Amino acid sequence: MSFRLSAREFRDWCLPAVIVAVVYYLAALLGLKLQIPGTNSSPVWPPSGIGFAAVMLWGYRVWPGIALGAFLANLHTLPPTTAGLATSVGICVGNTLEHVIGVWLLRGMIAAKNPFERAGDVFRFAGVAAVCCAIASTNGTANLWLWLWNQTPPEGVKLSNVWLTWWLGDTAGILILAPVIHSWVRSEWRGWWRSQGLEAVAVLSGLVTFAYVLFGGFFSLAAPVTFLILPGLLWIAFRFGQRESSTAAALVSGIAIWQTIHETGPFALRDPMTQLLLLNESLLPLQVFVCTVAVTAVTLAAAVAERNRSEDGLRALNLTLEQRVAERTAELARSNQELDDFAYIASHDLKEPLRGIANYSNFVIEDYGDKLGEDGQSKLQTVRQLAQKMDTLISSLLHYSRLGRTELAIQDTDLQAVLTDVLESLQVRLRELNVEVRVPQPLPTLRCDRVRVGEVFRNLITNAMKYNDKPRKWIEIGWRCETIRPAGPAPLSPPGREPGDTTEPATVTLSGASRAAAEQACGIFFVQDNGIGIAPEHREAIFRIFKRLHGRDKFGGGTGAGLTIVKKIVERHGGRIWLESTVGEGATFSFTLQPE
Amino acid sequence: MSLGNHCTILLVEDSPEDYEATVRALRRAGLRNPLFRCEDGRQALDFLFQRGAFSDPAVAPRPAIILLDLNMPGTDGHEVLRQVKADEHLKSIPVIVLTTSDDERDIQACYQKGANSFVTKPVTFDGLVQAIQRLTDFWIEIVVYPKVSDET
């Protein structure tokens, strides 16, 4: 085992202890200077604040420094006799324990490293200071009593009073100085911006002047008036941080103590007869005052810091939220771009070979048809048809994917005109299939995407005429204005009318602008047919892309994308689509074009 | 004057299958015009500006019509179109964009650059034949062109 100190050990252990010893000793000399004249009592014992702050900042390892400083300080008050030295040792053990036990208690009660950041923690700190100072004062008083036991006790010394002033002096020392030292060494100082620096100088100098006026003995003031200093401290606590606040409190306390021990100010009460300072009457109110000032200032500053932190936290959260939204939006834009690119690639690069297959099948039939025979020709025809079908499927898929991404061109749209266009373009097939089209009342004007909604009607009407095996086919296209039912039933199977149900839903008759608005709000459109109908078990499946219920060549074929595209368009408008059907009798597709 | 059977057609098309189909469609439409093919944009620009391997006007005559594909490796149809329409001498040649694309952005961009028409290739061969027939009827038989001085 080596007893040589490494540089690191010296730096970490010896140096802090030595510094603490020196500072503690100097503070004790100051404390002795602060004694009320004619007594051995100081209203505040600065070394207790120094010792407490030292253990808080550097840990328990500084205890030898405290012990040494306290021992040296006691040499000034106690004679260098054996009994005096023994008493000094006894007192310095108590002082050292005060700080070690105090910080230990504090660490047990407060999770945060800095006890001056939350109002609750400041109260705990004050409580701990009171408790640990009771240890030192009790120990000190006991030692004094032991020493006095061997001496002639000085006249008028009451041990209970010694205990009280000792305890209050130590507590005041911790309450005033520990926050100041801690905040100057540790706390993160926000700094002042220009106007705040001016404000700080103005408020602090105003406060100091005011304190000097209060305690300077210029006026004959009662002790309670001294609490007029609090507004100034509140100002500093609310406008600045813990460092400024605790420093201001220490300055005010210092002025109060200095003036009182120089026998001026509201706390310096004299005996009317002897004109001597009354110890108890002066000391106790002063100690209560400085403790109150210190705890108030530090607590308020902590509470304000707490509030600022939560505000900062919220602001930071908002900022990160905005940033995250922006990032996500950029991501979405990128992925949309990628999808766009994919769609483009798919439409060209995937289709090109298909076109080649179809064309070359054709060329083979053209050039070598005679050698192939009928069977070979028909097989090549099938190859060509399949390639073309694949081409159509890719087109549908692209169309569907584009629907999800491109913006709707929302405008006032005369739906009757849209429907007329659609019916005109389907005219030939409608006549071929002998379909009667019924439009009982003209469709309204609505804000929607004209082209897309035309697509909805075209798809639904095409389906209605295709999936019909009756000799007399009919399709009815109409709309009704119905108070939108509350969202409840599943979108695809609401409680709708049965086919043949004669009760009409409530119709609202309005005129002019209010009518347009009402139509916008309540329009339910439907395309009804007397076709083959759709069995209940298929009513959801029909909206799946490429889902077909019938063989490829039955009912005129198709890709099976139509209803998927219809649903997508309706949903892009914020509406919904649903279906009522009786197998063999017909189907009704109803949809809305606005959010409910 | 309008063009006739002797005028030159330049076909810019990277896919041999599509080239074959277009040639067949042209022949089916009854055209016997001299046909030149470029396989990509770079070659097309060399041909049109008569440089590199095409510096001899006999090898690379000024075409009367350009049928231009858009999607090509390297220099694409957009760039060819841009350079042709930016050139004083070449910009009067009608450029017919003949492509598989029906993308709105392509259509917009091509007309912005001065394409004379934008045609999406019909899916079926019969459709292609019909389209080519009508295109050539219009651009070769009907449309009247300014006289071109031979010196370039």
Contacts between the chains, C-beta under 8 A, distances in Angstrom:
chain1	res1	chain2	res2	distance
A	344	B	101	7.7
A	344	B	103	6.0
A	347	B	100	7.0
A	347	B	101	6.7
A	347	B	102	7.4
A	347	B	103	7.0
A	348	B	71	5.1
A	348	B	100	5.1
A	348	B	101	6.2
A	349	B	71	7.9
A	351	B	100	5.7
A	352	B	15	6.0
A	352	B	17	7.7
A	352	B	18	7.1
A	352	B	100	6.2
A	353	B	17	8.0
A	355	B	17	7.4
A	355	B	18	7.0
A	355	B	21	7.5
A	355	B	100	7.1
A	355	B	121	7.3
A	355	B	123	7.0
A	356	B	15	7.3
A	356	B	17	3.6
A	356	B	18	7.3
A	356	B	21	7.8
A	358	B	123	7.6
A	358	B	124	6.8
A	358	B	125	6.8
A	359	B	17	6.4
A	359	B	20	7.4
A	359	B	21	4.4
A	359	B	125	5.1
A	359	B	128	7.9
A	360	B	17	6.6
A	362	B	125	4.6
A	363	B	20	7.4
A	363	B	21	8.0
A	363	B	24	6.9
A	388	B	123	6.2
A	388	B	124	6.6
A	391	B	123	5.5
A	392	B	123	8.0
